[in-house]
Amino acid sequence: MCEGYLAESILGKAREAGLVDVRVQDIRAHAPGRHKVCDDAPYGGGAGMVMKPEPLTDAIEAARARLPGARVLLTSPRGRRLDQPLARDLAAQGRVIVVCGRYEGVDERVMQVVDMEVSLGDFILTGGELAALCIVDAAARLVPGVLGNEASAGAESFEGERGLLEHPHYTRPPDFRGMKVPEILLSGDHRRIERWRRRESLRATREKRPDLFERFEPTQEDLRLIEAGDDEL
């Protein structure tokens, strides 16, 4: 499941180029016995199964031995929500071990070898693999060279000093089913184009993510731009 995603597209090319090194470790390889059991019923009763502490702790310690100084993350609904600042932090960290939570959860004693719990949001997945892939993808794309165009990441939503949503994008054809590309984008006037993009970024954030806009500190020019028509840009 993880290997398939990691081998494709931008991440796959980045791995081939040696820009990022992502390895998948099967926890069952650290479980004893013929059946390689990694889960058991919870003490105190209740539904579901709990990941056993021995194989999971052994797997984490083995990974740490290969990556001295690595930060260990556990995908968990009770963790810090993944956001762009955390992705930047992990990219800067360089060495990260992501542990996929499973079943009802993991034995609490495993927390002794975990540095941080990370969540994608207030919902539950059947396993932590998707969450782990999101963490890896969000951090890896910030590694220099991975995206190719170094300006790409810095101009995206939640990035830079702005912390705003990104402006709308358009490409060919200029007229699709009667919906036309804004004239400013076809004008060749780069100053007006940048002002248009800034305005649309501000408007999108105010309308779609008022929580972000509330934390943002617009300048007087920003406030003027939000209300400006195209002929005023």
Backbone torsions as a table, in degrees:
resi	resn	phi	psi	omega
1	MET	NA	-51.6	-179.2
2	CYS	-72.0	-42.9	-177.2
3	GLU	-61.2	-37.5	179.9
4	GLY	-59.8	-45.8	180.0
5	TYR	-68.6	-43.3	-176.0
6	LEU	-67.6	-19.5	-178.2
7	ALA	-89.1	-5.5	-173.9
8	GLU	-105.2	161.9	168.0
9	SER	52.5	-140.7	-172.9
10	ILE	-63.1	-42.7	-180.0
11	LEU	-64.5	-41.2	178.6
12	GLY	-61.0	-43.4	179.0
13	LYS	-66.8	-38.1	179.4
14	ALA	-65.4	-37.3	177.8
15	ARG	-67.6	-43.2	179.6
16	GLU	-62.4	-35.3	-178.9
17	ALA	-81.7	-5.9	179.7
18	GLY	79.0	15.3	179.4
19	LEU	-77.0	-33.0	174.8
20	VAL	-134.9	150.5	179.2
21	ASP	-125.2	106.1	-179.0
22	VAL	-118.0	125.1	-179.9
23	ARG	-124.5	141.3	-179.5
24	VAL	-103.5	127.9	-179.9
25	GLN	-114.8	125.6	177.5
26	ASP	-81.4	119.3	-179.0
27	ILE	-61.6	-30.1	-178.9
28	ARG	-61.5	-22.8	178.2
29	ALA	-64.1	-16.8	-179.0
30	HIS	-106.5	6.2	179.4
31	ALA	-93.0	138.2	-179.7
32	PRO	-79.8	166.9	174.2
33	GLY	84.5	167.1	-176.5
34	ARG	-68.0	-33.6	-174.7
35	HIS	-91.2	-5.6	175.6
36	LYS	52.2	50.2	-176.9
37	VAL	-72.8	128.3	-178.8
38	CYS	-117.1	1.0	-178.1
39	ASP	-138.0	161.8	179.3
40	ASP	-156.9	167.4	-179.4
41	ALA	-68.7	146.7	-178.4
42	PRO	-74.4	139.9	170.4
43	TYR	-62.5	140.2	-179.8
44	GLY	91.0	-3.5	178.3
45	GLY	83.3	179.2	-179.6
46	GLY	117.5	167.5	-177.0
47	ALA	-77.8	157.9	173.0
48	GLY	81.4	179.2	-178.5
49	MET	-121.7	160.6	-178.3
50	VAL	-122.4	137.9	178.0
51	MET	-68.4	130.0	-176.9
52	LYS	-68.9	148.1	-176.7
53	PRO	-73.5	-32.7	-172.9
54	GLU	-64.4	-57.6	-176.7
55	PRO	-65.3	-35.3	-178.1
56	LEU	-69.4	-43.8	178.1
57	THR	-64.8	-42.0	178.5
58	ASP	-62.0	-40.3	179.7
59	ALA	-64.7	-41.5	179.9
60	ILE	-66.3	-43.9	-179.5
61	GLU	-65.6	-35.2	177.0
62	ALA	-66.1	-40.9	178.4
63	ALA	-65.9	-38.8	179.1
64	ARG	-66.5	-32.9	178.0
65	ALA	-65.6	-33.4	178.3
66	ARG	-79.6	-26.0	-177.2
67	LEU	-126.8	74.3	179.6
68	PRO	-56.0	134.7	178.8
69	GLY	83.5	1.9	-178.9
70	ALA	-68.9	149.5	176.5
71	ARG	-92.7	130.7	-177.1
72	VAL	-100.6	120.7	178.0
73	LEU	-111.3	142.4	174.3
74	LEU	-117.4	126.0	175.5
75	THR	-71.7	124.5	-173.5
76	SER	-158.9	139.8	179.0
77	PRO	-66.6	-13.3	179.5
78	ARG	-97.1	6.0	-176.9
79	GLY	-86.3	179.1	175.0
80	ARG	-66.4	138.1	-179.6
81	ARG	-71.6	134.5	177.9
82	LEU	-66.6	127.3	175.6
83	ASP	-142.3	178.5	-175.2
84	GLN	-64.9	-40.5	176.4
85	PRO	-59.4	-38.6	177.8
86	LEU	-67.8	-39.7	177.8
87	ALA	-60.6	-41.9	178.0
88	ARG	-64.0	-40.4	179.3
89	ASP	-62.3	-43.2	-179.4
90	LEU	-68.6	-38.2	177.4
91	ALA	-62.5	-39.5	179.0
92	ALA	-70.9	-32.7	179.1
93	GLN	-60.4	-40.6	176.0
94	GLY	87.3	-52.5	-178.8
95	ARG	-111.4	115.8	-176.6
96	VAL	-137.0	137.0	174.1
97	ILE	-113.3	122.4	-179.1
98	VAL	-109.4	121.6	-178.9
99	VAL	-102.4	125.8	-179.0
100	CYS	-83.8	117.6	174.0
101	GLY	-69.6	156.0	-178.5
102	ARG	-149.7	164.1	174.1
103	TYR	57.2	-139.4	178.9
104	GLU	-76.3	-16.1	-178.6
105	GLY	148.1	-167.4	179.6
106	VAL	-115.9	154.4	176.0
107	ASP	-55.6	129.6	-173.8
108	GLU	-58.1	-24.7	-178.7
109	ARG	-67.9	-17.3	176.4
110	VAL	-67.6	-22.0	-178.5
111	MET	-60.7	-18.0	179.4
112	GLN	-66.5	-20.4	179.9
113	VAL	-115.6	15.6	178.8
114	VAL	-112.6	135.2	-179.7
115	ASP	-90.2	-31.6	-176.2
116	MET	-157.8	143.5	171.2
117	GLU	-100.7	139.3	-176.4
118	VAL	-130.0	136.9	-180.0
119	SER	-123.3	150.6	174.0
120	LEU	-84.2	-21.0	-177.8
121	GLY	159.9	-173.4	-175.1
122	ASP	-86.4	64.8	175.2
123	PHE	-155.2	165.3	-174.8
124	ILE	-115.0	134.3	174.7
125	LEU	-104.2	162.2	178.3
126	THR	-73.3	-19.3	177.8
127	GLY	-161.3	164.8	-175.7
128	GLY	-85.2	1.5	-176.5
129	GLU	-61.9	-44.6	179.8
130	LEU	-63.8	-40.6	178.3
131	ALA	-64.2	-41.6	179.4
132	ALA	-62.6	-41.8	178.8
133	LEU	-64.2	-37.7	177.5
134	CYS	-63.5	-42.0	179.2
135	ILE	-62.3	-47.9	-179.2
136	VAL	-62.8	-44.9	-178.2
137	ASP	-63.1	-47.1	-177.3
138	ALA	-61.3	-37.8	-179.3
139	ALA	-80.6	-42.8	-174.9
140	ALA	-62.9	-36.5	-177.2
141	ARG	-68.7	-11.8	177.9
142	LEU	-92.6	-5.3	176.3
143	VAL	-71.9	130.3	-178.8
144	PRO	-52.7	130.5	178.1
145	GLY	96.7	-19.8	-175.8
146	VAL	-67.0	-42.4	-178.7
147	LEU	-85.2	-10.8	-178.5
148	GLY	84.5	-66.6	177.3
149	ASN	-88.1	106.6	-174.7
150	GLU	-64.6	-18.1	179.3
151	ALA	-78.5	-17.6	-174.3
152	SER	-59.3	-53.2	-175.5
153	ALA	-64.3	-39.2	-176.2
154	GLY	-68.9	-20.5	-176.9
155	ALA	-96.7	0.5	-174.3
156	GLU	-83.0	171.0	176.9
157	SER	-55.9	143.5	176.4
158	PHE	73.4	-1.5	-176.9
159	GLU	-97.9	168.0	175.5
160	GLY	69.9	-170.1	-178.7
161	GLU	-73.3	-20.9	-174.2
162	ARG	-70.5	-44.6	-175.8
163	GLY	65.9	25.7	-176.5
164	LEU	-102.8	166.6	171.1
165	LEU	-72.0	155.3	-178.1
166	GLU	-76.7	155.3	178.0
167	HIS	-71.4	162.1	177.0
168	PRO	-64.4	154.9	178.9
169	HIS	-120.5	148.9	177.4
170	TYR	-139.2	151.2	173.2
171	THR	-144.1	-174.5	-179.6
172	ARG	-65.5	146.7	5.1
173	PRO	-83.6	161.0	-179.9
174	PRO	-70.3	-19.7	178.6
175	ASP	-132.7	113.9	179.4
176	PHE	-122.9	110.2	179.7
177	ARG	52.3	40.0	177.6
178	GLY	85.5	-5.8	178.6
179	MET	-94.9	115.4	-172.8
180	LYS	-101.6	148.7	174.5
181	VAL	-67.5	137.0	177.9
182	PRO	-51.7	134.6	-175.8
183	GLU	-56.7	-35.0	-177.7
184	ILE	-58.5	-37.4	-177.8
185	LEU	-70.2	-17.1	179.4
186	LEU	-99.6	-2.1	-171.6
187	SER	-77.2	-25.7	-174.9
188	GLY	80.6	-0.5	178.9
189	ASP	-87.4	96.8	-172.3
190	HIS	-65.0	-32.0	179.0
191	ARG	-65.8	-46.3	179.2
192	ARG	-66.8	-36.3	178.9
193	ILE	-62.2	-44.5	179.6
194	GLU	-64.4	-38.4	178.5
195	ARG	-68.2	-38.7	176.2
196	TRP	-61.9	-45.7	179.8
197	ARG	-62.6	-40.9	177.9
198	ARG	-62.5	-45.5	-179.8
199	ARG	-60.9	-46.7	-178.4
200	GLU	-66.7	-33.4	175.6
201	SER	-64.3	-44.5	178.2
202	LEU	-63.3	-45.7	-178.8
203	ARG	-64.2	-43.4	-179.1
204	ALA	-62.1	-41.0	-179.4
205	THR	-67.5	-43.0	-179.6
206	ARG	-63.4	-39.4	-175.3
207	GLU	-83.9	-39.3	-172.6
208	LYS	-98.8	-27.1	179.2
209	ARG	-135.5	69.2	-179.4
210	PRO	-58.9	-24.8	177.7
211	ASP	-64.8	-39.6	176.8
212	LEU	-68.9	-42.4	-177.0
213	PHE	-65.2	-32.7	-179.6
214	GLU	-64.9	-33.0	179.6
215	ARG	-84.1	-16.4	-178.8
216	PHE	-78.9	145.9	179.5
217	GLU	-111.7	91.1	-178.3
218	PRO	-69.7	145.1	174.6
219	THR	-80.4	172.9	176.2
220	GLN	-61.9	-35.4	177.8
221	GLU	-66.5	-38.9	177.1
222	ASP	-60.5	-45.1	-178.9
223	LEU	-62.9	-37.3	178.1
224	ARG	-68.9	-41.4	-178.2
225	LEU	-62.3	-39.9	-177.0
226	ILE	-55.9	-37.8	-176.7
227	GLU	-94.8	-3.9	-174.5
228	ALA	-76.1	141.9	172.3
229	GLY	-83.4	169.7	-177.7
230	ASP	-59.5	-34.5	-177.9
231	ASP	-73.7	-8.4	-179.9
232	GLU	-101.0	0.5	-177.5
233	LEU	-84.4	NA	NA
